[in-house]
Amino acid sequence: MHHEHHLKSSDTIRDIVIGMSDGLTVPFALAAGLSGAVNSSGIVVTAGIAEIVAGSIAMGLGGFLAGRTEADHYNSELQREYEEVERVPEQEKFEVKQVFADFGLSEHLQDEIAEEMAKDKDRWVDFMMRYELGLEKPLANRATQSAVTIGISYIVGGIIPLSPYFFVADSQHALYYSCAITMVCLFVFGYFKSKVTGQPAISGAFKVLIIGALAATAAFVMAKLINGGKI
């Protein structure tokens, strides 16, 4: 028996990817930049924790607003569709027939399907939302779930590059450990992110790794230049 395997990316996985991606990259770049300016790991930890808290709240709020916007847009279009099937039913039937015409069905079948669908207003509207507008009904509490998932993922991602600074007093030495740990995590994260989204895993892993490394290097070099130190 033939089994088809399709890897589907859920909304939750998407939120984890969003939170972890920024969580690994931004605090890592901040820690690298501060390491180029100060020798105290305590300062890096303080600034890093402040950034993680602020970043997780900002990212979570962004996810919440995006979820609310999606829900508001869906409800607005849903109300408009209900109004249109009441006000211009023949036009809405024609749009149903147009959908099935694109599938290659005969005009006779198009008419039969449109008439049958018009008997159930809720299913009629649901069909128009899905196939005319391409909109799926958002899950209940989607906005809140998105905010929490993104925020927590950002915190988890941000703690990784910051963790060596808790144990190594000299920020320059802590940066070496932070780079090693974060580079590995970026590669692993990029690998699984690419697998989930159906992209080439190895090339995707290297892309994420290079972006994180470039961001941290740029921050470190800039901090050194501003403070007049040698790179």
FIMAR-47457 format. One record per atom (N, C-alpha, C): atom name; x, y, z. Coordinates in steps of 0.2 Angstrom, whole numbers, padded with zeros to 4 digits. Atoms other than C-alpha are relative to their C-alpha. Layout:
# FIMAR-47457
  site      x      y      z
    CA      X      Y      Z
...
END
This chain:
# FIMAR-47457
  site      x      y      z
     N   0004  -0006   0000
    CA   0000   0000   0000
     C   0004   0006   0000
     N  -0004  -0006   0001
    CA   0006   0017  -0005
     C  -0002   0005   0006
     N   0001  -0005  -0006
    CA   0008   0030   0010
     C   0003   0006  -0002
     N  -0003  -0006   0001
    CA   0011   0048   0007
     C   0002   0003   0006
     N  -0002  -0003  -0006
    CA   0021   0057   0019
     C   0001   0008  -0001
     N  -0001  -0007   0001
    CA   0019   0076   0020
     C   0001   0003   0007
     N  -0002  -0004  -0006
    CA   0027   0087   0033
     C  -0004   0006   0000
     N   0004  -0006  -0001
    CA   0015   0100   0039
     C   0002   0005   0006
     N  -0002  -0005  -0005
    CA   0020   0116   0048
     C  -0006   0003   0004
     N   0006  -0002  -0004
    CA   0007   0120   0062
     C   0002   0007   0002
     N  -0001  -0007  -0002
    CA   0004   0138   0068
     C   0005   0000   0007
     N  -0005   0000  -0006
    CA   0013   0133   0085
     C   0007  -0001  -0002
     N  -0007   0001   0002
    CA   0028   0127   0076
     C   0003   0007  -0003
     N  -0001  -0006   0003
    CA   0028   0143   0066
     C   0002   0005   0005
     N  -0001  -0005  -0005
    CA   0027   0153   0082
     C   0007  -0001   0004
     N  -0007   0002  -0003
    CA   0042   0143   0090
     C   0006   0002  -0004
     N  -0005  -0002   0004
    CA   0052   0146   0075
     C   0001   0008   0000
     N  -0001  -0007   0000
    CA   0049   0165   0075
     C   0003   0002   0007
     N  -0003  -0002  -0006
    CA   0053   0166   0094
     C   0007  -0002   0001
     N  -0007   0003  -0001
    CA   0068   0155   0094
     C   0005   0003  -0005
     N  -0004  -0003   0005
    CA   0075   0163   0078
     C   0003   0007   0003
     N  -0003  -0007  -0003
    CA   0076   0181   0086
     C   0003  -0001   0007
     N  -0003   0001  -0006
    CA   0079   0174   0103
     C   0008  -0002   0000
     N  -0007   0002   0000
    CA   0095   0166   0098
     C   0005   0005  -0003
     N  -0004  -0005   0004
    CA   0101   0180   0086
     C   0001   0006   0004
     N   0000  -0007  -0003
    CA   0097   0196   0095
     C   0004   0000   0007
     N  -0004  -0001  -0006
    CA   0104   0193   0113
     C   0007  -0003  -0002
     N  -0007   0002   0002
    CA   0119   0184   0105
     C   0004   0006  -0003
     N  -0003  -0005   0003
    CA   0123   0199   0095
     C   0001   0006   0005
     N  -0001  -0004  -0005
    CA   0120   0210   0110
     C   0006  -0002   0005
     N  -0005   0002  -0004
    CA   0131   0200   0121
     C   0007   0000  -0003
     N  -0007  -0001   0003
    CA   0145   0200   0108
     C   0002   0007  -0001
     N  -0002  -0007   0000
    CA   0144   0218   0106
     C   0002   0003   0006
     N  -0002  -0003  -0006
    CA   0145   0222   0124
     C   0007  -0003   0002
     N  -0006   0003  -0002
    CA   0159   0209   0126
     C   0006   0004  -0004
     N  -0005  -0004   0003
    CA   0169   0220   0114
     C   0001   0007   0003
     N  -0001  -0007  -0003
    CA   0166   0236   0125
     C   0002  -0001   0007
     N  -0001   0001  -0007
    CA   0167   0229   0143
     C   0003  -0007   0001
     N  -0004   0006  -0002
    CA   0177   0216   0152
     C  -0004  -0004   0005
     N   0003   0003  -0005
    CA   0164   0212   0165
     C  -0006  -0004  -0003
     N   0005   0005   0002
    CA   0152   0197   0162
     C  -0007   0003   0004
     N   0006  -0003  -0003
    CA   0140   0205   0175
     C  -0004   0005  -0004
     N   0004  -0006   0004
    CA   0136   0220   0164
     C  -0003  -0004  -0006
     N   0003   0004   0006
    CA   0133   0208   0149
     C  -0006  -0004   0003
     N   0006   0004  -0003
    CA   0121   0197   0160
     C  -0005   0005   0001
     N   0005  -0005  -0001
    CA   0112   0212   0166
     C  -0004   0003  -0006
     N   0002  -0003   0006
    CA   0110   0220   0149
     C  -0004  -0006  -0004
     N   0003   0005   0004
    CA   0106   0203   0141
     C  -0007  -0002   0003
     N   0007   0001  -0003
    CA   0092   0199   0154
     C  -0005   0005  -0002
     N   0005  -0006   0002
    CA   0084   0216   0151
     C  -0002  -0001  -0007
     N   0002   0001   0007
    CA   0085   0213   0133
     C  -0005  -0006  -0002
     N   0004   0006   0001
    CA   0077   0196   0134
     C  -0007   0001   0002
     N   0007  -0002  -0003
    CA   0063   0202   0145
     C  -0004   0005  -0005
     N   0004  -0005   0004
    CA   0059   0217   0134
     C  -0001  -0003  -0007
     N   0001   0003   0006
    CA   0062   0207   0118
     C  -0006  -0006   0000
     N   0005   0005   0000
    CA   0050   0192   0123
     C  -0007   0004   0001
     N   0007  -0004   0000
    CA   0036   0205   0128
     C  -0001   0003  -0007
     N   0001  -0003   0006
    CA   0038   0214   0112
     C  -0002  -0005  -0006
     N   0002   0005   0005
    CA   0038   0198   0101
     C  -0006  -0003   0002
     N   0006   0003  -0002
    CA   0024   0191   0111
     C  -0006   0004  -0002
     N   0005  -0005   0002
    CA   0014   0207   0109
     C  -0001   0000  -0007
     N   0001   0000   0007
    CA   0017   0207   0091
     C  -0004  -0006  -0003
     N   0004   0006   0001
    CA   0011   0189   0090
     C  -0007   0000   0001
     N   0007  -0001  -0002
    CA  -0005   0193   0099
     C  -0003   0005  -0004
     N   0004  -0005   0005
    CA  -0009   0208   0088
     C  -0001  -0003  -0007
     N   0000   0003   0006
    CA  -0005   0198   0073
     C  -0006  -0005   0000
     N   0005   0005  -0001
    CA  -0017   0184   0079
     C  -0007   0004   0000
     N   0007  -0003  -0001
    CA  -0031   0197   0084
     C  -0002   0003  -0007
     N   0001  -0003   0006
    CA  -0029   0206   0067
     C  -0003  -0006  -0005
     N   0002   0005   0004
    CA  -0031   0189   0058
     C  -0007  -0002   0002
     N   0007   0002  -0002
    CA  -0047   0185   0068
     C  -0005   0005  -0002
     N   0004  -0005   0001
    CA  -0054   0202   0066
     C  -0002   0000  -0008
     N   0001   0000   0007
    CA  -0051   0201   0047
     C  -0005  -0006  -0002
     N   0004   0005   0002
    CA  -0059   0184   0046
     C  -0008   0001   0002
     N   0007  -0002  -0002
    CA  -0075   0190   0056
     C  -0003   0005  -0005
     N   0002  -0005   0004
    CA  -0076   0205   0045
     C  -0002  -0003  -0007
     N   0002   0003   0006
    CA  -0076   0195   0029
     C  -0006  -0005   0000
     N   0006   0005  -0001
    CA  -0088   0182   0036
     C  -0006   0004   0000
     N   0007  -0004   0000
    CA  -0101   0195   0040
     C  -0001   0003  -0007
     N   0002  -0002   0006
    CA  -0099   0202   0023
     C  -0002  -0005  -0005
     N   0002   0006   0004
    CA  -0101   0185   0015
     C  -0007  -0002   0001
     N   0007   0002  -0002
    CA  -0117   0182   0025
     C  -0005   0006  -0003
     N   0004  -0005   0003
    CA  -0124   0199   0019
     C   0000  -0001  -0008
     N   0000   0001   0007
    CA  -0119   0195   0001
     C  -0005  -0006  -0002
     N   0004   0006   0002
    CA  -0128   0178   0000
     C  -0008   0002   0001
     N   0007  -0002  -0001
    CA  -0144   0187   0007
     C  -0002   0005  -0006
     N   0001  -0005   0005
    CA  -0142   0202  -0005
     C   0000  -0001  -0007
     N  -0001   0002   0007
    CA  -0135   0195  -0021
     C   0001  -0007   0000
     N  -0001   0008   0000
    CA  -0138   0176  -0020
     C   0002  -0002  -0007
     N  -0001   0003   0007
    CA  -0137   0174  -0039
     C   0008   0001  -0002
     N  -0007  -0002   0002
    CA  -0120   0183  -0040
     C   0005  -0005   0004
     N  -0003   0005  -0005
    CA  -0114   0171  -0025
     C   0000  -0007  -0003
     N   0001   0007   0004
    CA  -0120   0156  -0035
     C   0005   0000  -0006
     N  -0004  -0001   0006
    CA  -0111   0162  -0050
     C   0008  -0001   0002
     N  -0006   0001  -0002
    CA  -0095   0163  -0040
     C   0002  -0007   0002
     N  -0001   0008  -0002
    CA  -0097   0145  -0033
     C   0001  -0003  -0007
     N  -0001   0003   0006
    CA  -0099   0140  -0051
     C   0007   0001  -0003
     N  -0007  -0002   0003
    CA  -0083   0149  -0056
     C   0005  -0004   0003
     N  -0005   0004  -0003
    CA  -0073   0139  -0043
     C   0000  -0007  -0003
     N   0000   0007   0003
    CA  -0079   0122  -0050
     C   0002   0000  -0007
     N  -0002   0000   0007
    CA  -0077   0128  -0068
     C   0008   0000   0000
     N  -0008   0001   0000
    CA  -0058   0130  -0063
     C   0002  -0007   0001
     N  -0002   0007  -0001
    CA  -0058   0112  -0058
     C  -0002  -0004  -0006
     N   0002   0003   0007
    CA  -0065   0108  -0076
     C  -0006  -0004   0000
     N   0006   0003   0000
    CA  -0082   0102  -0071
     C  -0005   0003  -0005
     N   0004  -0003   0006
    CA  -0096   0104  -0084
     C  -0005   0005   0003
     N   0005  -0005  -0002
    CA  -0109   0118  -0083
     C  -0006  -0003   0003
     N   0006   0003  -0004
    CA  -0123   0106  -0078
     C   0002  -0002   0007
     N  -0002   0002  -0007
    CA  -0113   0100  -0063
     C   0001   0006   0004
     N  -0001  -0007  -0003
    CA  -0108   0118  -0059
     C  -0007   0002   0003
     N   0007  -0003  -0002
    CA  -0127   0123  -0058
     C  -0003  -0005   0005
     N   0003   0005  -0005
    CA  -0132   0107  -0048
     C   0004   0002   0007
     N  -0004  -0001  -0006
    CA  -0118   0110  -0035
     C  -0002   0007   0003
     N   0002  -0007  -0003
    CA  -0122   0129  -0033
     C  -0007   0000   0003
     N   0007   0000  -0003
    CA  -0141   0126  -0031
     C   0000  -0005   0007
     N   0000   0004  -0006
    CA  -0137   0112  -0018
     C   0003   0003   0006
     N  -0003  -0003  -0005
    CA  -0125   0122  -0009
     C  -0004   0006   0003
     N   0004  -0006  -0002
    CA  -0137   0137  -0008
     C  -0005  -0002   0005
     N   0005   0003  -0005
    CA  -0149   0126   0003
     C   0003   0001   0007
     N  -0003  -0001  -0007
    CA  -0137   0128   0018
     C   0004   0006   0000
     N  -0003  -0006   0000
    CA  -0132   0145   0021
     C   0007   0000   0003
     N  -0006   0001  -0003
    CA  -0119   0141   0033
     C   0006  -0003  -0004
     N  -0005   0003   0004
    CA  -0110   0129   0022
     C   0002   0004  -0006
     N  -0001  -0004   0005
    CA  -0112   0140   0008
     C   0005   0006   0001
     N  -0005  -0006  -0002
    CA  -0103   0155   0017
     C   0007  -0003   0001
     N  -0006   0003  -0001
    CA  -0090   0143   0023
     C   0004  -0002  -0006
     N  -0003   0002   0006
    CA  -0086   0137   0006
     C   0003   0006  -0004
     N  -0002  -0006   0003
    CA  -0085   0155  -0001
     C   0006   0003   0004
     N  -0006  -0002  -0004
    CA  -0073   0159   0014
     C   0006  -0004  -0002
     N  -0005   0004   0001
    CA  -0062   0145   0010
     C   0003   0000  -0007
     N  -0002   0001   0007
    CA  -0062   0144  -0009
     C   0000   0006  -0004
     N   0000  -0007   0003
    CA  -0066   0162  -0014
     C   0006   0004   0003
     N  -0005  -0004  -0004
    CA  -0056   0171  -0001
     C   0006  -0003   0002
     N  -0006   0003  -0002
    CA  -0044   0158   0004
     C   0001   0001   0008
     N  -0001  -0002  -0007
    CA  -0047   0161   0023
     C  -0003  -0006   0004
     N   0002   0005  -0004
    CA  -0048   0148   0036
     C  -0002   0003   0007
     N   0002  -0003  -0006
    CA  -0057   0151   0053
     C   0006  -0001   0005
     N  -0006   0001  -0005
    CA  -0043   0155   0066
     C  -0003  -0004   0006
     N   0002   0004  -0006
    CA  -0043   0144   0081
     C  -0002   0004   0006
     N   0002  -0004  -0006
    CA  -0051   0150   0098
     C   0007   0001   0004
     N  -0006  -0002  -0005
    CA  -0038   0159   0109
     C   0007   0000  -0004
     N  -0006   0000   0004
    CA  -0026   0159   0094
     C   0005   0005   0002
     N  -0004  -0005  -0001
    CA  -0019   0176   0098
     C   0004   0000   0006
     N  -0004   0001  -0006
    CA  -0015   0172   0116
     C   0005  -0005   0000
     N  -0005   0005   0001
    CA  -0007   0156   0112
     C   0006   0002  -0004
     N  -0005  -0002   0004
    CA   0003   0164   0099
     C   0005   0004   0004
     N  -0004  -0004  -0004
    CA   0009   0177   0111
     C   0004  -0004   0005
     N  -0004   0004  -0005
    CA   0014   0165   0125
     C   0005  -0005  -0004
     N  -0005   0004   0003
    CA   0023   0153   0113
     C   0006   0004  -0003
     N  -0006  -0004   0003
    CA   0033   0166   0104
     C   0004   0003   0006
     N  -0003  -0003  -0006
    CA   0037   0175   0121
     C   0005  -0006   0003
     N  -0004   0006  -0003
    CA   0043   0158   0129
     C   0006  -0002  -0004
     N  -0005   0002   0004
    CA   0053   0153   0114
     C   0005   0005  -0001
     N  -0005  -0006   0001
    CA   0062   0170   0113
     C   0004  -0001   0007
     N  -0004   0000  -0007
    CA   0067   0168   0132
     C   0004  -0006  -0001
     N  -0004   0006   0000
    CA   0073   0150   0129
     C   0006   0001  -0005
     N  -0006  -0002   0004
    CA   0083   0156   0114
     C   0005   0005   0002
     N  -0005  -0005  -0002
    CA   0090   0171   0122
     C   0004  -0002   0006
     N  -0004   0003  -0006
    CA   0096   0161   0138
     C   0006  -0003  -0003
     N  -0005   0004   0002
    CA   0107   0150   0127
     C   0007   0004  -0001
     N  -0006  -0003   0001
    CA   0120   0163   0121
     C   0002   0004   0006
     N  -0001  -0004  -0006
    CA   0119   0172   0138
     C   0003  -0005   0005
     N  -0001   0005  -0006
    CA   0122   0156   0149
     C   0008   0000   0002
     N  -0007   0000  -0002
    CA   0142   0156   0148
     C   0001   0006   0005
     N  -0002  -0006  -0004
    CA   0142   0174   0156
     C  -0002  -0001   0007
     N   0002   0001  -0007
    CA   0134   0167   0172
     C   0006  -0003   0003
     N  -0005   0004  -0003
    CA   0149   0156   0175
     C   0007   0003  -0001
     N  -0007  -0002   0002
    CA   0164   0165   0167
     C   0000   0008   0001
     N   0000  -0007  -0002
    CA   0168   0182   0175
     C   0003   0005  -0006
     N  -0002  -0004   0005
    CA   0178   0189   0160
     C  -0004  -0001  -0006
     N   0004   0000   0005
    CA   0167   0194   0146
     C   0003  -0003  -0007
     N  -0004   0002   0006
    CA   0180   0191   0132
     C   0000  -0008   0000
     N   0000   0007   0000
    CA   0182   0173   0138
     C  -0007  -0003  -0001
     N   0007   0003   0001
    CA   0164   0170   0140
     C  -0003   0000  -0007
     N   0002  -0001   0006
    CA   0161   0176   0123
     C   0002  -0006  -0005
     N  -0002   0006   0004
    CA   0171   0161   0116
     C  -0004  -0006   0001
     N   0005   0005  -0002
    CA   0160   0149   0125
     C  -0007   0001  -0003
     N   0006  -0001   0002
    CA   0145   0158   0120
     C  -0001  -0001  -0008
     N   0000   0001   0008
    CA   0150   0158   0101
     C  -0001  -0008  -0001
     N   0000   0007   0001
    CA   0153   0139   0102
     C  -0007  -0003   0001
     N   0006   0003  -0002
    CA   0137   0135   0111
     C  -0006   0003  -0005
     N   0006  -0003   0004
    CA   0126   0147   0100
     C   0001  -0002  -0007
     N  -0001   0002   0007
    CA   0134   0142   0084
     C  -0003  -0007  -0001
     N   0003   0006   0001
    CA   0129   0124   0087
     C  -0007   0000   0001
     N   0007  -0001  -0001
    CA   0112   0129   0093
     C  -0003   0003  -0007
     N   0003  -0003   0007
    CA   0109   0140   0077
     C   0000  -0006  -0005
     N  -0001   0005   0005
    CA   0115   0125   0066
     C  -0006  -0005   0001
     N   0005   0005  -0002
    CA   0103   0113   0075
     C  -0007   0003  -0001
     N   0006  -0003   0001
    CA   0089   0125   0075
     C  -0002   0001  -0007
     N   0001  -0001   0007
    CA   0091   0129   0057
     C  -0001  -0006  -0004
     N   0001   0006   0003
    CA   0092   0111   0052
     C  -0008  -0002   0001
     N   0007   0002  -0001
    CA   0075   0107   0061
     C  -0005   0005  -0003
     N   0005  -0005   0003
    CA   0067   0123   0055
     C  -0001  -0001  -0007
     N   0001   0002   0007
    CA   0071   0118   0037
     C  -0004  -0006  -0001
     N   0003   0006   0000
    CA   0065   0101   0040
     C  -0008   0001   0000
     N   0007  -0001  -0001
    CA   0048   0107   0046
     C  -0003   0004  -0006
     N   0003  -0004   0005
    CA   0046   0119   0032
     C   0001  -0003  -0007
     N  -0001   0003   0006
    CA   0051   0107   0019
     C   0006   0002  -0005
     N  -0006  -0002   0003
    CA   0067   0115   0014
     C   0006  -0004   0001
     N  -0006   0004  -0001
    CA   0084   0107   0011
     C   0003   0002   0007
     N  -0002  -0001  -0007
    CA   0090   0104   0029
     C   0007   0003   0001
     N  -0007  -0002  -0001
    CA   0109   0106   0028
     C   0001   0008  -0002
     N   0000  -0007   0003
    CA   0108   0122   0017
     C  -0003   0005   0005
     N   0004  -0004  -0005
    CA   0095   0129   0029
     C   0003   0001   0006
     N  -0003  -0001  -0006
    CA   0105   0126   0044
     C   0006   0005  -0001
     N  -0005  -0005   0001
    CA   0120   0135   0037
     C  -0002   0007  -0001
     N   0002  -0007   0001
    CA   0110   0150   0032
     C  -0002   0003   0007
     N   0002  -0003  -0007
    CA   0103   0152   0050
     C   0007   0001   0004
     N  -0006  -0001  -0003
    CA   0121   0149   0056
     C   0004   0006  -0002
     N  -0004  -0006   0002
    CA   0129   0162   0045
     C  -0004   0007   0002
     N   0004  -0006  -0002
    CA   0115   0175   0049
     C   0002   0002   0007
     N  -0002  -0001  -0007
    CA   0118   0173   0067
     C   0007   0002   0001
     N  -0007  -0002  -0001
    CA   0137   0174   0066
     C   0001   0007  -0003
     N  -0001  -0006   0002
    CA   0136   0189   0055
     C  -0002   0006   0004
     N   0003  -0005  -0005
    CA   0125   0198   0067
     C   0004   0001   0006
     N  -0004   0000  -0006
    CA   0136   0194   0082
     C   0007   0004  -0002
     N  -0006  -0003   0002
    CA   0152   0199   0072
     C   0000   0007  -0001
     N   0001  -0007   0001
    CA   0145   0215   0067
     C   0000   0004   0006
     N   0001  -0004  -0006
    CA   0140   0220   0084
     C   0007   0000   0004
     N  -0007   0000  -0004
    CA   0157   0215   0092
     C   0005   0005  -0004
     N  -0005  -0004   0004
    CA   0167   0224   0078
     C  -0002   0008   0001
     N   0002  -0007  -0001
    CA   0156   0240   0080
     C   0002   0002   0007
     N  -0002  -0002  -0007
    CA   0158   0240   0099
     C   0007   0001   0001
     N  -0007  -0001   0000
    CA   0177   0238   0097
     C   0002   0007  -0003
     N  -0002  -0006   0003
    CA   0178   0252   0085
     C  -0002   0007   0003
     N   0003  -0006  -0004
    CA   0167   0264   0095
     C   0004   0002   0006
     N  -0004  -0001  -0006
    CA   0178   0261   0110
     C   0007   0001  -0001
     N  -0007  -0001   0002
    CA   0194   0263   0100
     C   0005  -0005   0002
     N  -0004   0006  -0001
    CA   0200   0246   0104
     C   0002  -0004  -0006
     N  -0002   0004   0006
    CA   0209   0234   0093
     C  -0005  -0006  -0001
     N   0004   0005   0002
    CA   0199   0221   0084
     C   0004  -0007   0000
END
